[in-house]
C-alpha cells in the first residue's frame, strides 16, 4: 500500500509492469512523512487564524491642520482634581482655603466686511461635585483606593455633559476648550468666609495640585479588547504669586482591525486618549489664582492598524516549508529508488527469482511436466513396437538368410515389457 503513495519513484519513459514509475515501500513511507509534515505545518500556522493572535500591526501618527473634535464625556474621558496637604499628601476640599470654577469656552472667529476678524466668545459654567466611583465607569476599581470624596468631578446630572467636546487651537476658526481654575479664598470678597491667612499659608505655600484621569492602554495583540482603561495621575507644586498654567491635550486614537479570513474586512474603533501635558508659569503679582488647567484637542491623530492572518498567508507559509522537506527527502530516497528500480529490472529480464511461488512459474512447471510425460509415452510406444517386430517369426524363402534358431528362440522367450516396466518412476510420480 505504501508503494502507491511513493512520490519519489524513478521515472521511466516506458511502462514497467503497467506503471509509469517504479515505486518502493521506502518511497511510499517518505511520501507519508511528507504528508504528515504538511498537515502539522498547516495546523501550526493555522492557529493564528483560529485563535486570532499575532496580527501584523502598523502604528502611524496623522497630523491634521486643525485639531479635530474630541468628545469629553463620562463614557470617554473622566477626570478628578483638587489640592493635597503638603505635609501628609492627603487631598482636601475646603472652600475657606480655595475655590474651584470649571467653564466650557468656545471662541469663534468671524471675518468682517472690512476683512477684520471678530472673536465671538461663549462661556458656559460647568457644575462640580464630590467624586464617586460612578464617575469613572469601567475603570472605577482602579480609583477605589483614592479619597474621592475630597476631589472635584464634573456633575453627572447636568445637561449636555454627554455632548461636551473640545477642538481646534488658538489659530483655528473655532476653538473649544475646558478651563479649570483654582483660586485662593479672597479676604476682600465679603461673600466668602475665608480661613485665617496663617492656616491658608500652611496648606497653599508649598501645596500640591493633583489631577487624576482615565487613560487608554492599547494592546493590538488582544483581539477581543485591544483597549483597556486605567488610572493616570499628574502632580505639580503650587505657590503664592505664581499661577501654574497647565495645558493638557487629549486626542483621537483609532484602532483599525482587518479580521477577514480571505478578503479585507476592516472595522474602526475611535477612542479618546490622553496625549501630553505642558506647564507654564505666570507671575501675576497679587493674583489669587493658583492653577489654570486648559483641556484641549490634540492635532496628532494616532492610528493602530492591525491585520490578522488570512488563508492565503497560511498557504504561502506552508508552501515555503514543503519544498524544503521535499528536497531533503529526495536526497535520501532517490538513490535507494534508483537501486531498487535497477534490481527489479535485472530480475525481470533474467528471470531471477528468490522463490517459485508465482502463478506464472507454476504454469510453466506444469507445462514442462506435460511435455516430459508426452515424450516418455512416445518413447515407450516406440520400444513396444520394436519388441513386437522382433517377436514375429521370419518368413522363409529362397533368398532367406540362415537363421540362428537358438538365438531367436532366446529372444522370443524374453518377457514383453510394458510402459510401466520401462518408466516405473514416472508413473509412480504421476499416480502420486
Secondary structure, DSSP 8 states (H G I E B T S, - for coil): -GGGG-SS-EEEEEEETTEEEE--HHHHHHHHHHHHHHHHHHHHHHHHHHHT-S-EEEEEEEE-SS---EE-STTT--EEEEEE-TTT--EE--TTTEEEEEEEEEEEEEE-TTS-EEEEEEEEEE-EEE--GGGGGGGGGGGTTS-GGGSEEE-TTSTTGGG-EEB--TTSSEEEEEEEEEEE--TT-TT-----HHHHHHHHTT-EEEEEEEEEEE-TT-SS--EEEEEEEEEEE-BTTEEEEEEEEEEEEEEEEE--SSS--EEEEEEEEEEEEEEEEEE-TT--EEEEEEEEE-SEEEEEEEE---HHHHHHHHHHHHHHHHHHHHHHHHHHHHHHHHHHHHHHHTT--SS--SHHHHHHHHHHHHHHHHHHHHHHHHHHHHHHHHHS-----TT-----HHHHHHHHHS----HHHH-HHHHHHHH-
